[in-house]
């Protein structure tokens, strides 16, 4: 099985193509983020965490450029082709970093804080985040534990920095290092060699 899934059984197809990840994971997370944005009555929650980006756009443009340059050099050094599909995959990883950070590190904890308190909201939000990965990407439960712990670390970073773009970039780099290519790309590269 590929790095994005556990063994599959029955009629459920494996996560073996980019489109599977896009539909199962990207669409699910995007819809959750959209629902949370829609249900959020206070747009200042997002704008406050984007203040560093708005005050120093050049700094973040350089950071994004640096992350993309790193990704390109990494792919080239590993022997992966840099083509349109790979560019779309890197773009997808950036998209998923945005929607997951908005949803699970910012908006859901703010929503849950009202009823269960800040610490519990962080734990519940990141448990949901990890659990969704178990079902959308069909990960092994051990990978979900790391997703939960990573989410808690990103939550803490957002809490300390109040900088949404910073945690989006950290999430992007970590996700890229975990899955630098779309499903099936490694097997395609190995067949060419």
Buried (B, 14 or more C-beta within 10 A) or exposed (E): EBBBBBEEEEEEEBBBBBEBBBEBBBEBBBEBBEEBBEEBEEEEBBEEBBEBBEEEEEEBEEBBEEBBEEBBEBBEEEEBBEEEBBEEBBEBBBBBBBBBBBBBBBBBBBBBBEEEEEEEBBBBBBBBBBBBBBEBBBBEEEBBEEBBEBBBBBBEBBEEEEBBBBBBBBBBBBBBEBBBBBBBBBEEBEEEE
